[in-house]
Amino acid sequence: RHRDEAPTAWQCVPWALLVALALALAARGPLRPRLAALRTAAPWRRALIPAAIVAATLTLRAWVSPAAFFHQNGHGPSWVAHTFTGAHHAYGTGFREVFGAVVRLAPSSPDGAVFALQSLLGAAAVAALWATARALGAPQVLALAAAFAAAVDPVLARASRSESHYAAQTSLLFIAAALLARASGPVRSRAFALSCAAAGLVLAQAMRMHPVAWVAAALVPSVMLLGPDPLARRVARTAAGFALAGATCALFALPTVRTVMAGQLGAQWAPRHASAILTAAQRGALPALVVAAAVALAIRGLASYGVVVARSPRRMILPALV
């Protein structure tokens, strides 16, 4: 332990996530009526399914996957050791912010504390996936099936029982997607803006762990394109979601990302990653987009000849492109 560089209490608190929680609660309306509603059975009944999903996921993953380090060659313990020092980390400060507090509570078993919080985050992500599916209009059975698929996914299960920053970032992306999918009210409403800002803070926390999350984080608001609303309304909400969540994320994550990219890590990997992204776009993304566009146009063309592929062919075009 680096006692001469011990982190301060401020450095071990995920302030972005705490502010995101406050904004998400504020988006649901005044506090006093919601506190009064807790005296009734309705809010507790609504919490039963997500609570059951979290409990079932924790139990299932503990049964099928032992808690162990994910990163090899000593990198796993080095990530945990980072929570004991206030020194700058080459990948960013986000890991210490998320896991530093639980490590301080259990200094005799820091890896166990990290694994426990990681497991809880992973289970919350599965519940967030269920909430996202329900918010987008999926029936209960389909939403539960999606949650079950995520809970038993071997990679997610293994990583959620480790110190992997990939697992923590993935969990935060799921939670941000749920916040965006459940954003209520018109685009110009206070509730919508607060929900998008909360999602942006969650995305920022993921990016502060490691800049590798920026590509996935940039695509999360596209979840708002789906759902039962008219296409024009979904497009408008998605554009506003990208703007609000993106601006919030950039405000809180960009300084950390710039520091990382300006260091040795950025000099070593940034040019190589840029080349890899361009190659992937040429070989994979662009052909996939062409095929998706052809499928969408075929659906619409068949409908004009009386061949019904879906009840509303126009609603199939945008999901096919996505």
C-alpha positions in Angstrom: 0.0 0.0 0.0 1.3 3.5 -0.9 0.7 5.2 2.4 2.4 8.4 1.2 -0.1 8.7 -1.6 -3.3 7.5 0.1 -6.4 8.6 -1.7 -8.6 11.2 -0.1 -12.2 10.4 0.7 -13.2 12.6 -2.3 -11.2 10.5 -4.7 -13.0 7.3 -3.5 -16.6 8.4 -4.1 -18.4 8.1 -7.5 -19.8 11.6 -7.4 -21.0 11.3 -11.0 -23.2 8.3 -10.1 -24.5 10.0 -6.9 -25.5 13.1 -8.9 -27.1 10.8 -11.6 -29.1 9.1 -8.9 -30.3 12.5 -7.6 -31.3 13.7 -11.1 -33.1 10.4 -11.9 -35.1 10.7 -8.7 -35.9 14.4 -9.4 -37.1 13.4 -12.9 -39.8 11.3 -11.3 -41.5 14.3 -9.7 -41.8 15.9 -6.3 -40.3 13.9 -3.4 -43.1 14.3 -0.9 -45.9 12.5 -2.9 -43.5 9.7 -3.7 -42.6 9.3 0.0 -46.2 9.2 0.8 -46.8 6.5 -1.8 -44.3 4.3 -0.1 -47.0 3.7 2.6 -49.1 1.9 0.0 -48.4 -1.5 -1.6 -48.2 -0.3 -5.2 -44.6 0.9 -5.4 -43.4 -2.2 -3.5 -45.2 -4.5 -5.9 -43.5 -2.7 -8.8 -40.1 -3.3 -7.2 -40.7 -7.0 -6.8 -39.7 -8.0 -10.3 -36.4 -6.0 -10.5 -35.5 -7.1 -7.0 -36.1 -10.7 -7.9 -34.0 -10.3 -11.0 -31.1 -8.9 -9.0 -31.4 -11.7 -6.4 -31.7 -14.5 -9.0 -28.8 -13.1 -11.0 -26.5 -12.9 -8.0 -27.4 -16.4 -6.9 -27.1 -18.0 -10.4 -23.7 -16.3 -11.2 -22.3 -17.2 -7.7 -23.2 -20.8 -8.4 -21.8 -21.1 -12.0 -18.8 -18.8 -11.8 -16.2 -18.5 -8.9 -15.0 -15.0 -8.0 -11.5 -14.6 -9.5 -9.3 -12.0 -11.3 -10.2 -11.5 -14.9 -7.0 -9.7 -16.1 -3.9 -11.9 -16.3 -0.2 -11.3 -15.8 -0.8 -9.3 -12.6 -3.0 -6.7 -14.2 -6.0 -7.7 -12.1 -4.3 -7.1 -8.7 -2.8 -3.9 -10.1 -6.3 -2.5 -10.8 -7.4 -3.3 -7.2 -4.1 -1.8 -5.9 -5.0 1.4 -7.7 -7.8 2.0 -5.2 -5.2 2.3 -2.4 -3.3 5.1 -4.0 -4.2 8.7 -4.9 -1.6 8.7 -7.7 -2.7 9.2 -11.3 -3.7 6.0 -13.1 -2.8 5.5 -16.7 -6.3 4.6 -17.7 -8.2 7.2 -15.6 -9.7 7.7 -12.2 -13.0 6.1 -12.6 -12.2 2.7 -11.2 -11.0 4.1 -7.9 -14.1 6.4 -7.8 -16.4 3.4 -8.1 -14.6 0.8 -6.0 -12.5 2.9 -3.6 -15.2 3.3 -1.0 -15.9 -0.5 -0.6 -12.1 -1.2 -0.5 -11.8 1.3 2.4 -14.6 -0.5 4.2 -12.8 -3.9 3.8 -9.0 -3.2 3.7 -8.2 -6.7 4.8 -9.9 -8.2 1.7 -9.8 -5.5 -1.0 -10.2 -8.0 -3.9 -13.3 -9.6 -2.2 -14.8 -6.1 -1.8 -14.3 -5.3 -5.5 -15.7 -8.7 -6.6 -18.8 -8.1 -4.4 -19.6 -4.7 -5.7 -18.9 -5.9 -9.2 -21.4 -8.7 -8.8 -24.0 -6.2 -7.6 -23.4 -3.9 -10.5 -23.7 -6.8 -12.9 -27.0 -7.9 -11.4 -28.3 -4.4 -11.5 -27.4 -4.3 -15.2 -29.6 -7.3 -15.8 -32.5 -5.6 -14.1 -31.8 -2.5 -16.1 -32.1 -4.6 -19.3 -35.5 -5.8 -18.2 -36.5 -2.2 -17.4 -35.3 -1.1 -20.8 -37.3 -3.8 -22.6 -40.4 -2.9 -20.7 -40.0 0.8 -21.4 -39.7 0.1 -25.1 -43.0 -1.8 -25.1 -41.8 -5.4 -24.9 -44.3 -7.8 -23.1 -43.3 -9.1 -19.7 -42.4 -12.5 -21.0 -40.0 -11.1 -23.6 -38.4 -8.7 -21.1 -37.8 -11.5 -18.7 -36.4 -13.7 -21.4 -33.9 -10.9 -22.3 -32.9 -10.5 -18.7 -32.5 -14.3 -18.3 -30.2 -14.4 -21.5 -28.0 -11.6 -20.0 -27.9 -13.3 -16.6 -26.7 -16.6 -18.0 -24.3 -15.2 -20.6 -21.0 -16.8 -19.8 -18.8 -13.8 -20.5 -21.0 -11.4 -18.5 -21.3 -13.9 -15.7 -17.5 -14.5 -15.5 -16.6 -10.8 -15.7 -19.2 -9.8 -13.1 -17.4 -11.9 -10.6 -14.0 -10.2 -11.1 -12.3 -6.9 -11.0 -12.6 -6.3 -14.8 -13.3 -2.7 -15.7 -15.0 -4.0 -18.8 -17.7 -5.6 -16.7 -18.2 -2.4 -14.6 -18.4 -0.3 -17.8 -20.8 -2.7 -19.4 -23.1 -2.6 -16.3 -23.0 1.2 -16.4 -23.9 1.3 -20.1 -26.9 -1.0 -19.4 -28.1 1.4 -16.6 -27.7 4.5 -18.8 -29.7 2.8 -21.5 -32.5 2.1 -19.0 -32.5 5.8 -17.9 -32.8 6.9 -21.5 -35.5 4.4 -22.4 -37.6 5.4 -19.4 -37.2 9.1 -20.0 -40.7 10.5 -19.7 -42.4 13.6 -20.9 -41.9 15.8 -24.0 -38.5 16.6 -25.3 -38.6 20.1 -23.7 -39.8 18.9 -20.4 -37.9 19.0 -17.1 -38.3 15.3 -16.6 -36.8 14.4 -20.0 -33.8 16.7 -19.6 -33.0 15.4 -16.1 -33.2 11.7 -17.2 -30.9 12.4 -20.1 -28.5 14.3 -17.9 -28.5 11.4 -15.4 -27.7 8.9 -18.2 -24.9 11.2 -19.4 -23.3 11.1 -15.9 -23.5 7.3 -15.8 -21.8 7.2 -19.2 -19.2 9.6 -18.1 -18.4 7.4 -15.1 -17.9 4.5 -17.5 -15.6 6.5 -19.6 -13.6 7.8 -16.6 -12.6 4.1 -15.9 -11.1 3.6 -19.3 -11.4 5.6 -22.6 -12.2 2.3 -24.5 -15.8 2.8 -23.4 -16.3 5.9 -25.6 -17.5 4.0 -28.7 -20.1 2.0 -26.9 -21.1 5.0 -24.8 -21.6 7.1 -27.9 -24.2 4.6 -29.2 -26.3 4.1 -26.1 -28.8 7.0 -26.8 -29.8 5.1 -30.0 -32.0 2.9 -27.8 -34.5 5.8 -27.9 -35.1 5.0 -31.6 -37.0 1.9 -30.6 -40.4 1.7 -29.0 -44.1 2.0 -29.9 -44.2 5.8 -30.4 -44.5 7.4 -33.9 -41.3 7.5 -35.9 -41.1 11.3 -35.9 -41.4 11.5 -32.1 -38.8 8.8 -31.6 -36.3 10.6 -33.9 -36.8 13.9 -32.1 -36.4 12.2 -28.7 -33.3 10.4 -29.9 -31.7 13.6 -31.3 -32.4 15.4 -28.0 -31.1 12.4 -26.0 -27.8 12.4 -28.0 -27.4 16.1 -27.4 -28.3 16.2 -23.7 -26.6 13.0 -22.6 -23.6 13.6 -24.9 -23.0 17.1 -23.6 -23.3 16.0 -20.0 -21.0 13.0 -20.6 -18.4 15.2 -22.4 -18.5 17.8 -19.6 -17.6 15.2 -16.9 -15.5 12.7 -18.9 -13.6 14.7 -21.4 -11.0 16.1 -19.1 -10.1 12.6 -17.8 -10.1 11.2 -21.3 -7.9 14.0 -22.7 -5.4 13.4 -19.8 -5.2 9.7 -20.6 -4.9 10.2 -24.4 -2.2 12.8 -23.9 -0.1 10.4 -21.9 1.9 7.3 -22.8 -1.2 5.2 -23.2 -2.7 7.5 -25.9 0.6 7.8 -27.7 1.0 4.0 -27.9 -2.5 2.9 -28.7 -4.5 5.8 -30.3 -3.0 5.6 -33.8 -3.4 1.8 -33.8 -7.0 2.0 -32.7 -7.9 4.7 -35.2 -6.6 2.4 -38.0 -8.5 -0.5 -36.6 -11.8 1.5 -36.5 -11.4 2.5 -40.1 -10.7 -1.1 -41.2 -13.7 -2.4 -39.2 -15.9 0.2 -40.8 -14.8 -0.8 -44.3 -15.0 -4.5 -43.8 -18.0 -4.9 -41.5 -20.1 -1.8 -40.6 -20.6 -0.4 -44.1 -21.5 -3.7 -45.7 -23.9 -4.4 -42.8 -25.5 -1.0 -43.3 -26.0 -1.7 -47.0 -27.6 -5.1 -46.3 -29.9 -3.6 -43.6 -31.0 -0.8 -45.9 -31.7 -3.4 -48.7 -33.8 -5.5 -46.2 -35.7 -2.4 -45.1 -36.4 -1.3 -48.7 -37.4 -4.9 -49.6 -40.0 -5.0 -46.7 -41.5 -1.7 -48.0 -41.4 -2.9 -51.6 -43.2 -6.2 -50.8 -45.8 -4.3 -48.9 -46.6 -2.2 -52.0 -47.4 -5.5 -53.8 -49.7 -6.7 -51.0 -47.2 -9.0 -49.4 -47.5 -8.3 -45.7 -44.2 -8.8 -43.8 -45.3 -6.8 -40.8 -48.4 -5.0 -39.7 -46.7 -1.6 -40.2 -43.9 -1.9 -42.8 -42.7 1.6 -42.2 -42.1 0.9 -38.5 -39.8 -2.0 -39.6 -37.5 0.2 -41.7 -35.7 2.1 -38.8 -35.2 -1.0 -36.6 -33.7 -2.8 -39.6 -31.3 0.0 -40.2 -30.3 0.2 -36.6 
